[in-house]
Amino acid sequence: MMQKFQRLGSAMFVPVLFFAFSGTIIGLATLFTDPLIVGGLATEGTVWMNMWYILDQGAWTIFNQMPLLFAMGIPVTLANKARGRAVMETIVIFLTYNYFINAMLTVAPNFFGVDITQDVGGTSGLAFVSGIKTLDMNILGAIIVSAIAVWLHNRYFDTELPEFLGIFQGSAFIVILGFVVMLPTAFLTTWIWPVIQELFSSLQTFMGTSGKVGVWLYIFLEKILLPTGLHHFIYGPFQYGDAVISGGTYASWLEGIQAFSQSTEPLIELFPEGGFAMQGNSNIFGLPAAALAMYVTAKKENKRQVAGLLIPATLTAIIAGITEPLEFTYIFVSPFLFAVKAFIDATMATTMYAFGVTGAFGGGLLEFLSLNWIPLFNTHGGIYIRQIIIGIVFFFIYFIVFKFLIQKFDIKTPGRGEQELRLFMKEDVKEKRKIKNGIPSSEETATNNKEALAKQYLEFLGGEDNIDNLTNCATRLRVNVKDPDIVASDAEFRQLGATGVVRNNNALQVIVGTSVQNLRENIDEVLS
């Protein structure tokens, strides 16, 4: 069951990859149409305003079509075969599901207790999904329906029908099955979901009034569940769903940022839900301090190499908010140290929240600047100065705690043991690739290199027959194998450039890095 949740969690990450760019464009549009910043250029009807209006509307595509994107993203990851067809099938089934809901609410509004003639949004419980007026399930409905569609695809796509029904084989057969399955699914949704909406309203009220305790638990769980892949289920409903505010904290902040920039009321009063989008503070203030602690505690003769390892990873975390290279280093060498980091992450974010800091701080420095500091500093600069001061204080807390724990318990972070340092060295990896049978050197052609590397990964995983399913998330190759005993050792995977392997019985997570998507596609090509 855990393996299935992990795969679904990684599938949910696919559409999230688009959010950073779109959010940045929206932030820039807000920035450059703010009269407090650009003055007279921000006049309605000018070429300048019209240009930014067009860019802004285009960027909102992602957030306005999130249910459809999640419905498309899940089959991309979870379909075992013919992924392109699986996406097409899922879209048709998802649209059919919403048309069924619309029709049922139209013909029997009293039975379901929903007035479909109401305007969407607000307390109506209704929303438009790809132009269809339906119940507002946000991404949850898309996840449920697409999971059903992918299950139908994986199980029945290759079903051979009698020759006279041959036209209905393949994708057509899956859509037919989906049509039948969506009838009871839509009925249950229209019957049960309005009741759940009432419960969600109560949950939103509870979370909105739980204050600092709710923020602390949210940040801690989002951080501590990273290695399991289940952290998607923590931040997803809050940032992109309706857990605390309709449409999620991210979209709601973007919608209100213009008004926030012109108001002198405290941000904590304008947008208290922003406490559930503060996990990025650890990227700016926490991880650099933790990396510094690793550098300081490394052996003298290894410091130069450790700096070469840590500086790029730290800059990536600070600027882009991609933290997994550093965080998984702690998971490998000491899960206890990783848990301590999650505890401090939650404590820092909650402390900032207690001092009035709120907003969209889920990523890195670019997001901090474009969505918070630049557009709002004129009216809320005092709050951001407090945020930076608290961050600096916690920088030293991180550093002191990590340095003490590493030295006290002799934790083998990079540079404190020859083996650990060598595992993460780029040049060592290159040399090992050159001498490993079947792995071409960097001088050989890129095509052959990719194919050979994919074949070597397959061999280390026990061969094609040993793989039940294979997918990936942002940095990890996720594999379920039939026999874990024939899978290669961690050291052998590191020879291919991986930074480690997380093993849980038949479920493996090979930490590859940001090139994992290309590797996974190359392996798929070899398998096919």
N, C-alpha and C positions, 0 to 999 in steps of 0.2 A: 504493500500500500504506500509506504514512504517513497518508493521508487517512482510510483505513478504520480504522486504529488510533485516530486522533484521535476519530472518531465513536463508536467503541466506548468509548473513555475517557470521553467526555462522557456516554454512556448509563450507565456505571457510577456516575456521580455522582448520578443521580436518587435511589436509595434512601439514599445517604449523607446527604441533606438531613434525613432523619428522626432521625439518630443524635444530634444535639446536644441536642434536647429530651428524648429518652428517657434519654440519659446524664445529663442534669442532674437529672431526677426520681430516677433511681437514686442519684445522688450525694447528693441531699437526703434520700432515705430512709435511706441509710447514716448520714448526719450526724445525723438526728433520732432514730435508734434506737441510737445509741452511748451506753452508760451513762456514759462519761467526759465526755459533753457534756450530756446531758439527765437524768442521774441516775436517780432512781427511776421516771421515766416509761418507761424502757426495761426494763420487766418483762414477761415473756412472758404473753400472754393479756389484757393491758389494752386498753382501747378505743384508746388512743394507738398501741400497737404493731400492733394489728389494722388500723387505718386506714392506717398506713404500709406494712404488708404488702400490702394491696390495691393501693395506688398503685405499689409496687415491682414487683409481679407484672405489672400492666398495662404498665409501662414496659419490662419485659423482652420484650414482644411483638416488638419490632423485632429484637432480637438473637437471639431463639429462632427466628425465621422468616427469617433473612437470605437463605438460598438462594432461598426463594420470592419475597422482595422483589426480589432481583436479577433473577430470571426475569421478573418483571412490569415492572421498570424499563427493561430494555433495549428491548422493543418500543415503549414509550412514546416513546422517542427515535428509534429506528432504522426503525420502520415508515413506509413512504412514503404509506400510505393507511389508512383505517379503523383507526386506532390502538386504539380500544376493543376491536374484534374481534380485533386482533392480540394484545392482552394476554390475552384469554380463550383464544385458540388456544394461546398459549405455555404457559399454566398447565396446560391439559389435556395437552399434549405432554410437559411437564416431569414431571407426575405419572405419566404412562404410562411414561416412561423409568425412573423409580425403581421402579415396580411390576415392570417387566421385570427390573431388576437383582435385586430381592428374590426373584423367582421363579427366576431362573437360579442364584442362590446357594443357594436352598432345594433344588433338584433335583440340582445338581451341585457340592456344596461341595468335594469332593476335587479335581475338575478345576481349579477356580479357586483352590484353596488358601486358602479363607476359611471359617471356621466361623461361620455366621450365627446360631447359637444363643448366641453370646457376648453379654454385656452391651455396650451401646453405650459409646463413649468409651474413654479410656485407650489401650491398644495394640491394641485389637480392630480398629481401622480402620473401625468401623461408626458410624452415626448415624441418628437419626430425622429424616426430612424430611417435614413435614406428616403425621406419624403413620405414615410408611412406613419400615420398617427397611431401610437401604440402605448402600452404601459411603459413607464420609465424604469427600466432595469439597468440602465447604463451598461457597463461592460459585463455584468454578471450574466445577463441573458445571452450575450454573445458567447461567453465562455461555455455555458451549459449547452447551447445548441451546437456550437462548433465541436465540442467534445463528443456529442452524440453523432454528428455527421462524420467525424474522423473514425469513430468506432465502426460505423456502418461501412465506411470506405475500406478500412483495413480488413474487415471480415468478409465483405461480399463483393469487392471490386472485381475479383477474378472468377466470380461465379459464372459457370457456363449454362446458358439457357438453351432450350430446344431451338432448332434451326429456324423455325417459323417466328420465333421471338427474338432472333438475333439482334434486331435493331435496338432492343432495349438492354443490351448488355453494357457492362462497364459503367460509365458515369451516369447514363440514363437510368440504369437500374438503381443506382444509389439515390438519385433524386426521387425516383418513385417510392423507394423505401422511406426516404426522408419525408415525403409528402404524407405518407400514412402515419409515420411516427409523430409528426408534428401536430396532427389533429389532437390526440390526447395531451400532448405536451402543452399546446397552446391553451387547451381547456383548463388544465391544472394550473397553469400560470395565471389566467384571468380569474380563477377561483381563489387561489392562495396568495398571490402577490400583493393584492390590496391590503390584506391582513399583515403581511410582512412589512409593507410600507409603513403601516402604523407603528410596528415594533421598531423599525429603523428610525422613525421620528423620535421615539422615546430614547433610542440609543444615541442619536445625535444630541438630544438635550442633555443626556447623562455625560457624554464625552465633552460637550461644550461647557459643562459646569464642573467637570472633574479637575480642571485647572492643571496644576503642576504635576500631580500624581499621574494623570492621564498622559501628559507629554513625556514624562520620564519612562513610563512603561512602553509607550510607543517606540521611542528612540532605542531603548535597550533591546526590545524584541526584534526590531528591524536590523540591528547590528548583530546580535548574537545568533540569529538564524541564517546569516549569510552562507556559512559552509553547507547548510542543508538544502539551499535553494528555496526554502520556504519563506524567505524574507519578502518575496514578491507578494505574498498574500497579506503581509502586514502593510506595506506602503501603498500597494495598488488601490484598495478600496478607499483609503484616505486621500491620496493625492489625485487619483483619477476616477474614483467612484463617488458614492454619496454617503460615506460613513459619518462625516461630520458636517459637510456642507454640500448642497446640490451641485453636481458637476465636478466635485473634488477641489482640494485646496489650490492646486496648480492653476487650473482654468479660472477659478474664482478670483485668485489674486491678479491674474492678467486682466480680467474684466474690470477690476476695481482700481488698478494701479494709477490710472489717470486721476480719479477722484481723490485717492490717497495722497497723491503728490501735491494737491491743491488744498488739502485740509491740514490744520494745525492740531487737530485732536490726536491724542496718543494712538499710535498704531495698534497697541494691544486692545484698544476699544473699537477701532475701526475693523480689525481683522484678527480676532482672538483665535480663529481656526489655524492661523499660521504657525502655531506651536507644533503642528503635525507636519511641518515641512522644514525642520531645522537640522536634519541629520548631516547636512553638508558642512556644518561648523567644524566637525572633527577633521574634515579634509584640509581645512585651512590652518587650524591651530593644533590639532591632535597628532595626525600622522607625521608632520615634519618633526615634532618633538620626539615621537617614538623612533623615527629614523635616526635622529641625532643621538638618541640613547644607544642605538645599535652601533653607530659609528664610534662613539666614545668608548664603549666597552669592548670593541674589537681589539685584537692583538695589534701591537704597534706595527709589525711588519705587514699586516693585512689592511691597514687603514686606507691606503690608496685604492686598492681594489674594491673595498667595501664602499668607498665614496663613489666610485664609478658605477657601482650597482645601485646605490640608493638615490643618488641625485636625479637621474631621469625618472625613476618611479615616483619620487616625491613631487617633482614638478608636474608630472601627469596628474597626480592626485589633487594638487593645489589648483592647477589651471582648469583641467577638464572634469575633475571629480571622479576619475577612474581610479579606484582604490584597491582593487583586488590583488594586484601584484604584491603590495606591501602587507595587506591584511592576511593574505594566505601564507605569507612567510611566517607570521605569528602563529597561524593555525598549525603549520607543519612543525615548527620547533617547540611550541608550547601552547596548547589550547587554554591553559590557565591564564597565560598572558593575554590571549585574545579576549577572554571573558573579562579580565580587568579593564581592558581597553573599552569594551562595550559598556561597562559600568561607568567609566569616566565620561565616555561620549554622552550618555544619557544625562549624567549629572551636569555637564557643561551646558548642554542645550536647555535643560530645565532652569539652570541659573540665569541664563540669558533671557529666557521667557519670563522669569520672575522679575527681571529688571526692565520689562517692556519690549523686548526684542521679538519681532514676529515678521513674517514675510515668506518669500520663496527662497529658502536656503538649502535646497536639496542636492545641489551639485558642487561646482567648483567656483573659482574666482570670477570667471566670465559671467556666470549666472548671478553671482553676488553683485557685480558691477552693473550689468545691464538691466536686471530686474529689481534691484533694490537700491544700492548706494547712489548711483548716478541720478536716476529719475526722482528719488525721494530725499536726497541729502539736504536740499534747500529748506524743506519743512520739517524733516525728522533727523537732521544730522546728529543731534544729541544722543538719540537712541543708538545710532550706528557707532558713535564714539564709545559708548558704554559697551557695545558688543565687542569691539576691538580690544578694549581694556580687559574685559572678562576673558576673551580669547587668549590674550598674552599671559594673564595669570594662570590659566589652565595649561598653556604651553609649558610653563615651568613645572606645574603639577604632573603632567604627563611625563616630562623628562625625568624628574626626580623619582617618581614611582617606578618607571620602567628601568631606569639605571639601577635602582636598588634591587628590584626583583631579579634582573638579569644576573647581577653579581652575586646576590645572596643565594640564589638557587642554581647558579652556574648554568644558566640556560644557554644552549648552543645556538645563539643567533649568528648570522653570517659574520665570519671573521674571528669567531671564538674557537673554532675547530677547523682543521684543515679540510675535513670532508665536507662540512657545511659550506664553507667558502667556495670550494671547487664546484659544488653543485650548481651554483648560481653564476659562475663566471662565463661570460660570452665567448671568450677565446677558447676556453676549455671545451665548451659545447661544439665549437667549430672543429676543433682538432679531433674530437671524438667522432663527429659525423664523418670526417675524412677517412678515419681508419676503420669505421664500422662497415662490415660487409653489406653490400647492397645500398649503402647510402652515398650518393654522389657528392663530390666536393663542391665548393662554391664556384669553382671555375667551370663546372659543367652547365649545360643548358638548364634554364629555369623549368621547362616543361618536364624534362626527365627527373629533375630534382624533386619536384612536387609529387610526381607519380611514385618515385622510389620511396620517398618519405611516407606517403600514404600506405604503400605496401608494407613498409617496415612496421608502422603502427598496427596494421592488421595482424601481422605476424606476432607482434608482442602481445596482442589481445587474444591470442590463441587461434587465430585464423578465422576465416569467414563463417565457418560452421559453428564457431563458439559464440557468435554474436546474436543476441535476441533482438536488441534494438540499439540504435545509435543516434544521438542527437547532440546538441550543444547549447550553451548559453553564452554569455558575453566573453568568457575566457576559458571555459572548461569544456572538454569533450566528455559527454555523459554516455556511458555504455553499460548495458545490462548483458552479462555473459552467462553462459550455461555452466561453465566450469571455471571458477576463479583460480583453481590451483594451477592451471596451465598458463595463466597470464604472467608476463614477464615481471621482473622485480622493478622497484622504483628506480633503482640506479640505471637500469637499462633504458627506461623511459626518459630519464634525464639525459642520456647520451643522445637522444633525438631532439633535445631542446626543451622538453617539458621541465617544469620546476617541481613536480611532485605528483603523487597519486593519492587520492582519498579513496579508501576501500571500505565498503560496507556489504559484506557477504558477496552477492552477485552483482551489486551495483558499484561501478567505478566512476570516479571523476578524475580525468587526467588534466592537470592544469597546464594548458598550452600557452595562453596569452591571447592578445587581441587578434592574432592570426587564426584563431580556432575555426572561424566560419569557413575560410578557404580550405583548411585542412579537412574539415568535415565534408565539404563538397568534393574534394579530391578523393577521399575515401569512398564516397558514394559512387563516383565514376568508376573506381576500381571494382567495387562490388557489382556494378551493373554490367 
